[in-house]
Amino acid sequence: MDSWVIFLIVLIVLTLLSLSVKIVKQYERGVMFRFGRLKETRDPGFNMIIPLVDRMTKVSLRIITMVLEPQEVITRDNVTVKVDAVVYFLVIDPVKAVVNVESYRNATTQLALTTLRSVLGQSELDELLAHRDQINLRLRQIIDEQTELPWGVRATMVEVKDVLLPEAMQRAMARQAEAEREKRAKVVHAEGEKDAAANLAAAAKILHAQPDALQLRYLQTLVEISGERNSTIIPLPIDIVSALSLVPRPNPEPCKG
């Protein structure tokens, strides 16, 4: 009988000892309550508590990644888009995260969803597509203002991952982009024609002022023509060509009926 009593006492002691020992990891902090009242915060390592009197809640200080489910949002210019985002946050005050809010993970997630719909509803589609960094910064600032002081949670980064547009809007944007590309191509072509005309005018002035240069250009043109076509070309001096161009042509006599 004595052995059973000793065994029972040893079992009770070991049970109480196992309930008393708490190991807090390096990335955690322990928030301890005694008779339901906040007592202190325990650091990483080996910690002892009084069973049935003390209760310790461990809080992770690592960055938490929360992927927000896709949300349908109507932008300020009345375009319906589906947006998904990801929020990175961490606990900076374990006591506030345990005492002031029941579940800081769920609370931060729901707040991020509400803020996402609110901010994107105040933005236009062009701003959402072209200035996403500014929207991400605005989202993080709004979430930080509502979580850091009361809950001890800091949002380190908010990223809008993807923006899905309706098919009709995608086709309209594709047509607009194509029209813009055609417009730029026409402008570039017109600028090229303008530059070419200016260069030709400058070359004509130089050739007109230098007859020898005009003769050399004429011979070069004959060489290029003879190389491209299988034909015989008889070169004429430029003076003869100019004289022929100045000879007046006889007017045909009117037919007499």
C-alpha positions in Angstrom: 0.0 0.0 0.0 2.9 2.3 0.8 4.3 1.8 -2.6 1.1 2.8 -4.3 1.0 6.0 -2.2 4.6 6.8 -3.1 3.8 6.2 -6.8 0.8 8.4 -6.6 2.7 11.2 -4.9 5.5 11.0 -7.5 2.9 11.0 -10.3 1.3 14.2 -8.8 4.7 15.9 -8.4 5.7 15.1 -12.0 2.4 16.3 -13.3 2.6 19.6 -11.4 6.2 20.0 -12.5 5.3 19.5 -16.1 2.6 22.1 -15.8 5.0 24.5 -14.1 7.7 24.4 -16.7 7.2 26.6 -19.7 9.7 27.0 -22.5 9.5 30.3 -24.4 11.2 30.2 -27.8 13.5 33.0 -29.1 10.9 34.5 -31.4 8.2 34.4 -28.7 7.2 36.3 -25.6 5.1 34.9 -22.8 2.3 37.0 -21.3 1.6 35.7 -17.8 -1.6 36.1 -15.8 -2.0 35.3 -12.1 -5.6 34.7 -11.0 -6.7 36.2 -14.2 -4.8 39.4 -13.7 -1.9 40.5 -15.8 1.4 40.0 -14.0 4.4 40.3 -16.3 6.0 39.4 -19.6 8.4 36.4 -19.8 11.5 36.4 -22.0 12.7 33.5 -24.1 14.1 30.5 -22.3 13.2 28.3 -19.3 10.3 29.7 -17.2 8.4 28.4 -14.2 4.8 29.2 -13.2 2.5 28.1 -10.4 0.1 25.5 -11.7 -3.6 26.3 -11.4 -2.7 29.8 -10.4 -0.7 31.2 -13.3 -1.5 31.0 -17.0 0.9 31.9 -19.7 0.0 32.9 -23.3 2.8 32.7 -25.9 2.8 35.4 -28.6 5.0 35.1 -31.8 6.9 38.2 -32.8 7.7 36.9 -36.3 6.2 38.6 -39.4 2.8 37.0 -40.4 1.8 36.8 -44.0 -1.9 37.0 -44.5 -3.3 36.5 -48.1 -6.6 38.4 -48.5 -9.3 36.6 -50.5 -10.3 38.3 -53.8 -12.7 41.2 -53.4 -15.0 42.8 -55.9 -14.6 46.5 -55.8 -16.3 49.4 -57.7 -13.8 52.1 -58.4 -14.6 55.8 -58.3 -15.2 55.8 -62.1 -17.7 53.0 -61.8 -15.6 50.1 -63.0 -16.0 46.7 -61.2 -12.7 45.0 -60.6 -11.7 41.9 -58.6 -8.6 42.6 -56.4 -6.6 40.3 -54.2 -3.9 41.5 -51.8 -1.4 40.3 -49.2 -0.7 41.9 -45.8 2.5 41.5 -43.8 2.3 42.4 -40.1 3.9 41.5 -36.8 3.3 42.0 -33.0 5.3 44.7 -31.4 3.5 44.7 -28.0 2.5 41.2 -26.8 0.5 42.6 -23.9 -1.8 44.7 -26.1 -2.1 41.9 -28.6 -3.4 39.5 -25.9 -5.3 41.9 -23.6 -6.9 44.4 -26.0 -8.1 42.2 -28.8 -9.5 38.6 -28.7 -7.7 37.5 -31.9 -5.3 39.9 -33.4 -4.9 37.8 -36.6 -8.6 37.8 -37.5 -9.0 41.4 -36.4 -6.1 42.6 -38.6 -7.3 40.5 -41.5 -10.9 41.9 -41.4 -9.6 45.4 -41.0 -7.3 45.0 -44.0 -10.3 43.7 -46.1 -12.4 46.7 -45.1 -9.6 49.2 -45.8 -8.9 47.6 -49.1 -12.5 48.0 -50.3 -12.6 51.6 -49.0 -9.3 52.8 -50.5 -9.9 51.2 -53.9 -13.5 52.5 -54.0 -12.0 56.1 -53.7 -9.5 55.5 -56.5 -9.9 55.5 -60.3 -9.0 52.6 -62.5 -6.0 54.4 -64.1 -4.6 55.2 -60.7 -5.0 51.6 -59.6 -3.2 50.3 -62.6 -0.5 53.0 -62.9 0.2 54.1 -59.3 -0.2 50.9 -57.3 2.8 51.8 -55.1 1.0 54.8 -53.8 -2.2 52.8 -53.1 -0.1 50.1 -51.2 1.5 52.9 -49.1 -1.9 54.4 -48.3 -3.3 51.0 -47.3 -0.4 50.3 -44.9 -0.7 53.7 -43.3 -4.4 53.4 -42.6 -4.0 49.9 -41.2 -1.1 51.0 -39.0 -3.1 53.9 -37.6 -5.8 51.5 -36.4 -3.7 48.6 -35.1 -0.4 49.8 -33.8 -1.5 51.7 -30.7 -4.6 49.8 -29.6 -3.6 46.3 -30.6 0.2 46.4 -30.6 0.3 45.1 -34.2 2.3 46.9 -36.9 1.6 46.4 -40.7 5.0 46.3 -42.4 3.8 46.0 -45.9 0.6 45.8 -47.9 0.7 44.6 -51.6 -2.1 44.5 -54.1 -1.2 41.4 -56.0 -3.5 41.3 -59.0 -6.3 43.4 -60.6 -8.8 41.4 -62.8 -10.8 43.5 -65.2 -14.0 42.6 -67.0 -13.5 41.2 -70.5 -15.3 44.1 -72.1 -13.0 46.5 -70.3 -9.9 44.5 -71.4 -11.0 44.7 -75.0 -11.6 48.4 -74.8 -8.2 49.0 -73.3 -6.6 46.9 -76.0 -8.3 48.9 -78.7 -7.2 52.1 -77.0 -3.6 50.9 -76.7 -3.6 49.9 -80.4 -4.9 53.3 -81.4 -2.2 55.0 -79.3 0.5 52.9 -81.0 -0.9 53.8 -84.5 -1.0 57.5 -83.5 2.6 57.4 -82.4 3.7 55.5 -85.6 2.0 58.2 -87.8 3.7 61.0 -85.8 7.1 59.3 -86.1 6.5 58.8 -89.9 5.5 62.4 -90.4 8.6 63.6 -88.4 10.8 61.4 -90.7 9.2 62.8 -93.8 9.7 66.3 -92.5 13.4 65.7 -91.8 13.9 64.0 -95.2 12.4 67.0 -97.0 14.6 69.4 -95.0 17.7 67.3 -95.9 16.7 67.2 -99.6 16.2 71.0 -99.7 19.7 71.5 -98.1 21.2 69.1 -100.6 19.5 70.9 -103.6 21.0 74.2 -102.4 24.5 72.7 -102.2 24.2 71.0 -105.7 22.9 74.2 -107.2 25.8 76.2 -105.8 28.4 73.6 -106.9 27.9 72.4 -110.6 30.8 69.9 -110.3 29.1 68.3 -107.3 25.9 68.0 -109.4 27.9 66.3 -112.2 29.3 63.8 -109.8 25.9 63.1 -108.3 24.6 62.5 -111.8 27.3 60.0 -112.6 26.8 58.2 -109.3 23.1 57.9 -110.1 23.9 56.4 -113.5 26.1 53.8 -111.8 23.4 52.8 -109.4 20.8 52.5 -112.2 23.1 50.3 -114.3 23.9 48.0 -111.3 20.2 47.4 -110.6 19.0 46.8 -114.1 20.4 44.7 -117.0 20.3 47.5 -119.5 22.7 49.7 -121.5 22.9 53.3 -120.4 24.5 56.0 -122.6 25.6 58.8 -120.3 25.2 62.4 -121.5 27.1 65.4 -120.1 25.1 67.4 -117.7 25.4 70.5 -119.9 23.7 68.7 -122.8 20.9 67.5 -120.5 20.4 71.0 -119.2 20.4 72.4 -122.7 17.8 69.9 -123.9 15.6 70.8 -121.0 15.7 74.4 -122.0 14.8 73.9 -125.7 11.2 75.1 -126.2 8.8 72.5 -127.5 6.8 73.3 -130.6 3.1 73.7 -130.0 1.1 71.4 -132.1 -1.0 73.1 -134.8 -4.7 72.9 -134.2 -6.5 70.5 -136.6 -8.5 72.2 -139.2 -11.8 70.8 -139.9 
